[in-house]
Amino acid sequence: MTAHPFDPFRDIDRVFGQFSRAAASESRAMPMDLYRQGDTFVVKVDLPGVNPNTIDIDVDDRTLTIRAERPPIELDVSQDNNTWLSRERASGTYARQISLGPGLDLAKIDASYRDGVLTLTIPVAEEAKPRKIAVHTDQVIES
């Protein structure tokens, strides 16, 4: 017979843990904020625990795809003191696609990763920016 330490939440945690693992494996969350800052659109994507070398960003036609890999935390269960009590953080491949509208300069998209947040800056194309058009005339204007 094996003795288990007293844990009044063991059964509840087990049921919710099974549910959250199933939900996490079906859709890997990649929370995102998107806003416009002057002539640039800014996308901020939460990717905590991701190795920046695994982040892959590409644009195909007008679809921007972000992929990243978060490795699982391996617990050495061969030692008696190491036991998972809760395991909610999903690992594996994360992916998200964003449809980009016309009027963006896709060749000048910039990406940076800091403190678990991927930041993309997408500038508005020069030809899509509002501009004034001068009116020319051959008339002589008298004052």
C-alpha positions, 0 to 999 in steps of 0.5 A: 500500500502506498501512502499519499500526502493529504490533499483535499483538492486532489479529485477536483484538480484531477477532473479540472486538469483532465479538462484543461489538458484536453482543451489546451491540446485542441487549441493552443492559445496565442493571445494577441493585441492589435492597435494602430499607432500613427502610420503603423499597425502593432501586433503584440502576441503573448508567447511566454516560455518560447525559445525565440529561435523557434519563432517562425513568421511568414507572409503568403499572399495577404496571410501572416502566419506565426508559429512557435514551439514551447517545450514541455517541462520534464520532471524527473519522476525517478526521484521520490520527491518529484511529483506533479501536483498540477500541470496546466501550462500547455506545450507544443507548437503554437500557430496563429494566422492573421489576414492582412488587408490591402494598403500595408507595406508587407516588405517592411514588417518588423518583429521583436521578442522581449519578456515573452511578448512577440511584437510585430510592426506593420507599416502602412504603405506610402501609396495608402497614406492620405495626402494632399493634392495640389491644384494647378491652374493656368489662370492668372489670379488677380488680387 
